[in-house]
Amino acid sequence: MVDYLWNLRLKFYQLKNYTAEDQQIMLKKINKIYVRRPHKKESDFANNILIFLEKNGFDFSQKYLGTDDDNYDYFEYIKGFVPLDIGNIDINQLIEFMKIVKLMHDISTKFTNNNNLVICHNDLSPCNVVFENNKPIAIIDWDTASIGKRWEDLTYIVWLWINLGDPLKNDDLKLNQMELCLKAYGLNKSILRNFAEKLIWRMQKVINDMDIKNPQYQKTKKWVEYSQKWVGKNKEKINDIIKQCK
């Protein structure tokens, strides 16, 4: 999440990773609202990804603007609405978002030089997406990004955007939305093979990576376990969706 909104002043701002011409353009943009975040060990990789995506025409991520002498990173502030929780996203928003993610993955093969490996954001919940006029317009918070497989992002999106862990949501509705969003991305057997098992693995990773001392650990663990049971119960129906793949 955003750590600071900062009224940027020229006197302490130092741009890096930009040409002299680009720096002059950026430094004219003073007295505007930017996102200011402490630079962390994983920030260099995430910032390089943002620079790459911007240079390759991906317009759906916040722009990295540079790092100052106090070791703070600066990013473009994107005006819009960011959900505070999952579960309130409609299918049209999800379909639009899947198209954005597909574009991001496709572009990122130029970064990896490998069609089987892409840039994975790894935390593509609705809470890391900016919406405007009820449409997703930007992906934010890239600190967990890494190189990985397309399905690692896709399973996480399906789980959280459809909210497979919601016991009050109709099973058929969940499955229908899963089919629609995967079709929006582009059904492909090589990506979606064993998708139910991949969903369960991705869910387990969340709890494995969580500190057991976290106050939300037990609640999250129960939610993960319910989600995994739901996938297991509906495995055959999920496989029927994947059978439509090319």
C-alpha positions in Angstrom: 0.0 0.0 0.0 1.0 3.6 -0.4 3.4 4.7 2.4 3.4 8.4 1.7 2.0 11.0 -0.6 4.6 13.6 -1.0 4.6 17.2 -2.3 7.7 16.9 -4.4 10.3 19.6 -4.2 13.3 20.1 -6.4 15.8 20.7 -3.6 15.9 17.1 -2.4 14.9 15.2 -5.4 17.5 13.3 -7.4 16.5 11.3 -10.5 18.3 8.1 -11.4 18.0 5.7 -14.3 16.9 8.5 -16.7 18.8 10.3 -19.4 19.7 14.0 -18.9 16.9 15.0 -21.2 14.4 12.9 -19.3 15.6 14.3 -16.0 14.9 17.9 -17.2 11.4 16.9 -18.2 10.7 15.2 -14.9 12.2 17.9 -12.8 9.8 20.4 -14.2 7.0 18.5 -12.6 7.3 20.0 -9.1 4.6 20.8 -6.6 2.6 17.8 -7.7 1.5 14.8 -5.6 3.7 11.7 -5.9 4.0 8.4 -4.1 7.1 8.3 -1.8 8.2 5.0 -0.4 11.3 3.8 1.4 13.8 2.0 -0.9 14.1 -1.7 0.1 16.4 -4.5 -1.0 13.8 -5.8 -3.5 13.1 -2.3 -4.8 15.8 -2.3 -7.5 14.2 -5.3 -9.3 10.7 -3.9 -9.1 11.8 -0.4 -10.3 13.7 -1.9 -13.2 10.5 -3.8 -14.2 8.5 -0.6 -14.1 11.0 1.2 -16.3 10.9 -1.7 -18.7 7.1 -1.9 -18.9 6.9 1.9 -19.5 9.5 1.8 -22.2 7.7 -1.1 -23.9 4.3 0.6 -24.0 2.5 -0.9 -21.0 0.3 1.9 -19.7 -1.3 0.1 -16.8 1.4 0.4 -14.1 2.5 3.3 -12.0 5.7 5.0 -13.3 8.9 4.9 -11.3 10.4 8.4 -11.3 13.6 8.0 -9.4 15.3 7.7 -6.0 16.4 10.6 -3.7 19.5 10.9 -1.6 17.6 9.8 1.5 16.9 6.5 -0.2 13.2 7.0 -1.0 11.7 5.9 -4.2 9.2 8.2 -6.1 6.3 7.0 -8.2 3.6 8.5 -10.2 0.4 9.1 -8.2 -2.5 7.7 -10.1 -5.9 9.2 -9.2 -8.7 6.8 -8.8 -10.3 4.3 -6.4 -8.4 1.4 -4.8 -10.6 -1.3 -3.1 -9.9 -2.0 0.6 -11.0 -5.6 0.3 -11.8 -8.3 -2.2 -15.3 -9.6 -3.1 -16.9 -6.4 -4.5 -15.6 -6.8 -8.1 -18.0 -7.5 -11.0 -17.2 -9.8 -13.9 -16.8 -7.0 -16.4 -14.1 -5.5 -14.3 -12.4 -8.9 -14.0 -12.6 -9.5 -17.8 -11.0 -6.1 -18.5 -8.3 -6.8 -15.9 -7.4 -10.2 -17.4 -6.8 -8.5 -20.7 -4.4 -6.1 -19.0 -2.6 -8.9 -17.3 -2.3 -10.8 -20.6 -0.7 -7.7 -22.2 1.7 -7.4 -19.3 2.7 -11.0 -19.5 3.2 -10.9 -23.2 5.3 -7.8 -23.1 7.4 -9.2 -20.3 8.7 -12.1 -22.5 11.0 -9.5 -24.0 12.4 -9.0 -20.5 12.9 -12.7 -19.8 13.8 -13.7 -23.4 11.8 -16.8 -22.7 8.2 -17.4 -23.9 7.6 -19.7 -20.9 8.7 -17.2 -18.3 7.1 -13.8 -17.6 7.1 -11.0 -15.0 4.8 -12.0 -12.2 3.4 -9.3 -10.0 2.6 -12.0 -7.4 0.0 -9.9 -5.5 -2.7 -9.1 -8.1 -5.6 -8.7 -5.7 -8.2 -6.0 -6.4 -6.5 -4.1 -3.6 -3.4 -3.5 -5.7 -5.4 -2.1 -8.7 -6.6 1.5 -9.3 -10.0 1.9 -10.8 -11.5 4.8 -12.6 -15.1 5.0 -13.9 -15.5 1.4 -12.7 -12.7 0.1 -14.9 -9.2 -1.1 -13.9 -6.6 1.5 -15.1 -3.4 0.6 -13.2 -1.5 -2.0 -11.2 0.4 -0.7 -8.2 2.8 -2.1 -5.5 5.3 -4.2 -7.4 7.6 -5.0 -4.5 6.7 -8.8 -4.7 7.4 -9.0 -8.4 9.5 -11.9 -9.7 10.1 -14.0 -12.8 7.8 -16.9 -13.0 5.0 -18.8 -14.8 1.8 -17.1 -16.1 -0.3 -19.4 -14.0 1.2 -18.1 -10.8 -0.5 -14.8 -11.4 -3.6 -16.3 -12.9 -4.4 -18.6 -10.0 -4.1 -15.8 -7.6 -6.4 -13.6 -9.6 -9.0 -16.2 -10.0 -9.0 -17.0 -6.3 -9.2 -13.4 -5.0 -11.2 -11.6 -7.7 -13.9 -14.2 -7.9 -13.5 -14.9 -4.1 -13.5 -18.6 -4.2 -13.3 -18.6 -0.4 -16.7 -17.0 0.0 -19.1 -19.7 1.3 -22.1 -17.5 0.5 -21.3 -17.2 -3.2 -23.0 -19.7 -5.5 -20.7 -22.5 -6.8 -22.1 -22.2 -10.4 -21.5 -18.5 -10.4 -17.9 -18.9 -9.3 -17.3 -21.5 -12.0 -19.0 -19.4 -14.7 -16.9 -16.3 -13.7 -13.8 -18.5 -13.7 -14.5 -19.6 -17.3 -15.2 -16.1 -18.5 -12.0 -14.6 -17.0 -9.8 -17.4 -18.3 -11.3 -17.0 -21.8 -10.6 -13.2 -21.5 -6.9 -14.1 -20.9 -6.9 -16.8 -23.5 -7.4 -20.4 -22.8 -4.2 -22.4 -23.3 -3.6 -25.9 -22.2 0.2 -25.5 -21.6 -0.6 -22.7 -19.2 -3.7 -24.1 -17.5 -2.9 -27.8 -17.3 -3.6 -29.1 -13.8 -5.2 -25.7 -13.0 -7.1 -27.0 -9.9 -3.8 -28.4 -8.4 -2.1 -25.1 -9.2 -4.9 -23.2 -7.5 -4.5 -25.2 -4.3 -0.7 -24.8 -4.5 -1.0 -21.0 -4.8 -3.4 -20.8 -1.9 -1.1 -22.8 0.3 1.8 -20.5 -0.6 -0.1 -17.6 1.0 -0.3 -19.3 4.4 3.3 -20.8 4.1 4.7 -17.3 3.5 2.7 -15.8 6.4 4.3 -15.2 9.8 2.5 -17.5 12.3 2.6 -14.7 14.8 0.6 -12.5 12.6 -2.7 -11.7 14.3 -4.6 -12.6 11.1 -2.8 -15.9 10.7 -5.5 -18.2 12.0 -8.3 -16.4 10.2 -6.3 -16.5 6.9 -5.5 -20.2 7.5 -9.2 -21.1 7.8 -10.0 -19.0 4.7 -7.2 -20.8 2.7 -8.4 -24.2 3.9 -12.0 -23.5 2.9 -10.8 -22.2 -0.5 -8.7 -25.4 -1.1 -11.6 -27.6 -0.1 -13.9 -25.8 -2.6 -11.4 -26.3 -5.4 -11.1 -30.0 -4.5 -14.9 -30.4 -4.5 -15.2 -28.7 -7.9 -12.1 -30.2 -9.5 -13.9 -32.0 -12.2 -15.9 -29.0 -13.2 -12.7 -26.9 -13.3 -11.2 -29.5 -15.5 -14.2 -29.3 -17.8 -13.4 -25.6 -18.3 -9.8 -26.4 -19.1 -10.8 -29.0 -21.7 -12.0 -26.1 -23.9 -8.4 -25.0 -24.2 -6.5 -25.2 -27.4 
